[in-house]
Amino acid sequence: MVTIRIFAMKKQMFYRRILIWLLRFRHRKGYGVHSPFAFNLITWVIYEKAPYYDYKYLREIISKAREKSPAMWSRYLESFRIYELLFRLVNYAQPHTILEIGTSAGASGIYLSCCKKKARFITLDEQSIANTLAAGLFNRYSNKIDSRVGDISVLVPQAISELMTLDFFLYIPVIIL
């Protein structure tokens, strides 16, 4: 008797999910969003499928870095979809200044700096283990990244005062190993 009730509840939830999906289907991919800015961001940046001009080159760089990096960092060098989304966001926003807190393995910095080549880019990090991998990437492929290591509470106010205006900000949470 109990199993029949559970089965009936699961069946009811299944049909309910289908109904909710059908009701929301019209609003997927930004349709139904009233703000023109939000609609353009959703359709031209977030759901964009076309390959951009540097994707192939950047994937090769990150693949080479993954081969040379320790196994514990390979996971952070595999997130191509996230890095490509960051690339599209910077390409859409066209910032003059970029601040990244939490360098991690350095792949996001490479993607951000290759997208907007004339932007002033500062990346801040506390971890020296991750920063050696990132510094190697930055030295090999992008010499315009200003990478700083130290106490974040001291580095952030300095970086913000240097940049004067902050157009694009990326925060990557600190990973404790």
C-alpha positions as CSV (number, residue, x, y, z in Angstrom):
1,M,0.0,0.0,0.0
2,V,2.8,2.4,0.9
3,T,4.7,1.6,-2.3
4,I,1.6,2.4,-4.4
5,R,1.3,5.8,-2.7
6,I,5.0,6.6,-3.3
7,F,4.7,5.6,-6.9
8,A,1.6,7.8,-7.3
9,M,3.4,10.8,-5.7
10,K,6.4,10.3,-8.0
11,K,4.1,10.2,-11.0
12,Q,2.3,13.3,-9.9
13,M,5.7,15.1,-9.4
14,F,6.8,14.0,-12.9
15,Y,3.7,15.5,-14.5
16,R,4.0,18.6,-12.5
17,R,7.6,19.1,-13.6
18,I,6.5,18.7,-17.2
19,L,3.7,21.3,-16.8
20,I,6.1,23.8,-15.2
21,W,8.6,23.2,-18.0
22,L,5.9,23.8,-20.6
23,L,4.8,27.0,-18.9
24,R,8.4,28.3,-18.7
25,F,9.3,27.1,-22.2
26,R,8.4,30.4,-23.8
27,H,10.7,32.4,-21.6
28,R,13.8,30.4,-22.1
29,K,16.9,32.0,-23.5
30,G,15.8,35.5,-22.6
31,Y,12.5,35.7,-24.3
32,G,10.0,37.4,-22.0
33,V,12.8,39.6,-20.4
34,H,11.7,43.2,-20.6
35,S,15.0,45.0,-20.3
36,P,16.8,45.4,-23.6
37,F,20.2,45.2,-21.9
38,A,19.3,42.0,-20.1
39,F,17.8,40.5,-23.3
40,N,21.0,41.3,-25.3
41,L,23.2,39.9,-22.6
42,I,21.3,36.7,-22.4
43,T,21.0,36.1,-26.1
44,W,24.3,37.5,-27.4
45,V,26.6,36.6,-24.5
46,I,25.3,33.8,-22.3
47,Y,23.7,31.6,-24.9
48,E,26.1,32.5,-27.8
49,K,27.3,29.3,-29.6
50,A,29.5,30.8,-32.2
51,P,33.3,30.4,-31.8
52,Y,35.2,33.6,-31.1
53,Y,38.5,34.6,-32.7
54,D,40.8,33.3,-29.9
55,Y,39.1,30.2,-28.6
56,K,41.3,27.7,-30.4
57,Y,44.5,29.5,-29.5
58,L,43.5,29.8,-25.8
59,R,42.4,26.2,-25.6
60,E,45.9,25.2,-26.9
61,I,47.6,27.3,-24.3
62,I,45.5,25.9,-21.4
63,S,46.0,22.3,-22.7
64,K,49.7,22.7,-22.7
65,A,49.6,24.2,-19.2
66,R,47.5,21.3,-18.0
67,E,50.0,18.8,-19.3
68,K,52.8,20.5,-17.3
69,S,50.9,21.3,-14.2
70,P,50.5,19.1,-11.1
71,A,47.4,16.8,-11.1
72,M,45.7,18.9,-8.3
73,W,45.4,21.9,-10.7
74,S,44.2,20.1,-13.8
75,R,40.6,20.5,-12.7
76,Y,40.9,24.3,-12.7
77,L,42.4,24.2,-16.2
78,E,39.5,22.2,-17.7
79,S,36.7,24.6,-17.3
80,F,36.7,25.9,-20.9
81,R,33.0,26.7,-20.9
82,I,33.4,29.0,-17.9
83,Y,36.5,30.7,-19.4
84,E,34.8,31.2,-22.7
85,L,31.8,32.8,-20.9
86,L,34.2,35.2,-19.2
87,F,35.8,35.9,-22.6
88,R,32.4,36.7,-24.1
89,L,31.5,38.9,-21.1
90,V,34.7,41.0,-21.4
91,N,34.2,41.2,-25.2
92,Y,30.6,42.5,-24.6
93,A,31.5,45.0,-21.9
94,Q,34.7,46.3,-23.5
95,P,36.3,47.4,-20.2
96,H,39.3,49.6,-19.8
97,T,40.3,48.2,-16.4
98,I,40.0,44.6,-15.1
99,L,40.6,43.5,-11.5
100,E,40.7,39.8,-10.7
101,I,40.9,38.6,-7.1
102,G,41.9,35.0,-6.7
103,T,44.2,34.0,-9.6
104,S,43.7,30.3,-9.1
105,A,45.6,28.5,-11.9
106,G,45.8,31.5,-14.1
107,A,43.6,30.3,-17.0
108,S,40.9,33.0,-16.4
109,G,43.5,35.7,-16.5
110,I,44.8,34.5,-19.8
111,Y,41.3,34.5,-21.3
112,L,40.5,37.9,-19.9
113,S,43.7,39.5,-21.1
114,C,43.5,38.0,-24.6
115,C,40.0,39.3,-25.1
116,K,40.7,43.0,-24.3
117,K,44.4,43.5,-25.2
118,K,44.5,47.3,-24.4
119,A,42.8,47.0,-20.9
120,R,44.8,47.5,-17.7
121,F,44.6,44.1,-16.0
122,I,45.6,43.5,-12.3
123,T,45.3,40.1,-10.7
124,L,45.6,39.6,-6.9
125,D,46.2,36.3,-5.0
126,E,47.3,35.1,-1.6
127,Q,48.4,31.6,-2.4
128,S,52.0,31.1,-3.6
129,I,51.5,27.5,-4.8
130,A,48.8,28.5,-7.3
131,N,50.6,31.7,-8.2
132,T,53.7,29.9,-9.4
133,L,51.6,28.1,-12.0
134,A,49.8,31.3,-12.9
135,A,53.0,33.3,-13.1
136,G,54.4,30.8,-15.5
137,L,51.4,31.1,-17.7
138,F,51.4,34.9,-17.5
139,N,55.1,35.1,-18.4
140,R,54.9,32.8,-21.3
141,Y,51.7,34.1,-23.0
142,S,50.7,37.5,-21.7
143,N,53.2,40.1,-20.5
144,K,50.6,42.8,-19.8
145,I,49.1,41.1,-16.7
146,D,50.1,42.8,-13.5
147,S,50.1,39.8,-11.0
148,R,50.5,40.6,-7.3
149,V,50.8,38.2,-4.4
150,G,50.3,39.1,-0.7
151,D,47.7,40.0,1.8
152,I,44.4,40.6,-0.1
153,S,43.1,43.1,2.5
154,V,46.1,45.3,1.7
155,L,46.4,44.7,-2.1
156,V,42.7,45.4,-3.0
157,P,42.6,49.0,-1.8
158,Q,46.0,49.7,-3.5
159,A,44.8,48.2,-6.8
160,I,41.5,50.1,-6.7
161,S,43.2,53.4,-6.0
162,E,45.6,52.7,-8.9
163,L,42.9,51.9,-11.4
164,M,40.7,54.8,-10.3
165,T,37.7,53.3,-12.3
166,L,36.9,49.7,-12.1
167,D,35.1,48.5,-15.3
168,F,35.2,44.7,-14.9
169,F,35.7,42.8,-11.6
170,L,36.1,39.0,-11.2
171,Y,36.3,37.3,-7.8
172,I,37.4,33.7,-7.6
173,P,37.0,32.2,-4.1
174,V,40.2,31.2,-2.4
175,I,40.9,27.4,-2.6
176,I,42.5,25.9,0.5
177,L,44.6,22.9,-0.3
